[in-house]
Amino acid sequence: ARIVLTAGKVKKELPGRAIANEENGAVDVEAGVKMADLKALLAGGKLLVVETKGVKQQVALAGAPDAFGAFESACKGN
């Protein structure tokens, strides 16, 4: 499985792994992303488009860049 994340002109394709969700019968897709790529996506636009197997879902990024900044600082121990 693969996930495509797009925000504005920033697009990242991630190799993923399909995981059966026993609670709702769906299939979840998990993938890792580098911090720099995530930061670029969050700064790329107001909406994040998540795509897997041709299905797209939009997620509003309001407040996400600020939250990421705080998370990044905490990870660095600042």
C-alpha positions in Angstrom: 0.0 0.0 0.0 1.2 3.5 -0.6 0.0 6.9 0.7 0.2 10.2 -1.3 0.2 13.4 0.8 -0.3 16.7 -1.0 -0.5 20.2 0.3 -0.4 23.0 -2.2 2.5 22.3 -4.5 4.2 19.9 -2.0 3.6 16.2 -2.8 5.1 13.2 -0.9 4.6 9.6 -1.8 5.2 7.2 1.1 5.4 3.4 1.1 2.9 2.1 3.5 1.6 -1.1 5.1 -2.1 -2.2 5.0 -3.4 -3.1 8.5 -6.8 -4.7 9.1 -8.9 -2.7 11.5 -10.8 -5.2 13.5 -13.1 -2.6 15.1 -14.7 -1.3 11.9 -13.7 -3.9 9.3 -11.8 -1.3 7.3 -8.2 -1.4 6.2 -5.9 1.2 7.6 -2.6 2.2 5.9 0.4 3.1 8.0 3.5 4.9 6.8 6.4 6.8 8.2 7.5 10.3 7.2 10.6 12.3 7.8 10.2 15.4 10.0 11.4 17.7 7.2 8.9 16.3 4.8 6.1 16.7 7.3 7.1 20.3 7.9 7.1 21.0 4.2 3.6 19.5 3.8 2.3 21.6 6.8 3.7 24.8 5.3 2.5 23.8 1.7 -1.1 24.9 2.0 -4.3 25.2 4.0 -5.5 21.7 3.1 -3.7 18.3 3.2 -5.0 15.8 0.7 -4.5 12.2 1.8 -4.8 9.6 -1.0 -4.6 5.8 -1.0 -5.8 3.4 -3.6 -7.3 6.3 -5.5 -9.5 7.5 -2.6 -8.8 11.1 -1.5 -9.7 12.8 1.8 -9.0 16.4 2.6 -7.9 17.6 6.1 -7.8 21.2 7.1 -4.3 22.3 8.4 -5.5 25.2 10.5 -3.2 25.4 13.5 -1.1 22.5 12.4 2.1 24.4 11.6 2.1 26.0 15.1 1.4 22.6 16.7 4.2 21.0 14.7 6.6 23.8 15.8 5.9 23.0 19.4 6.2 19.3 18.8 9.5 19.8 17.0 10.9 21.9 19.8 9.9 19.3 22.4 11.6 16.6 20.3 14.8 18.6 20.2 14.6 19.3 24.0 14.3 23.0 23.6 
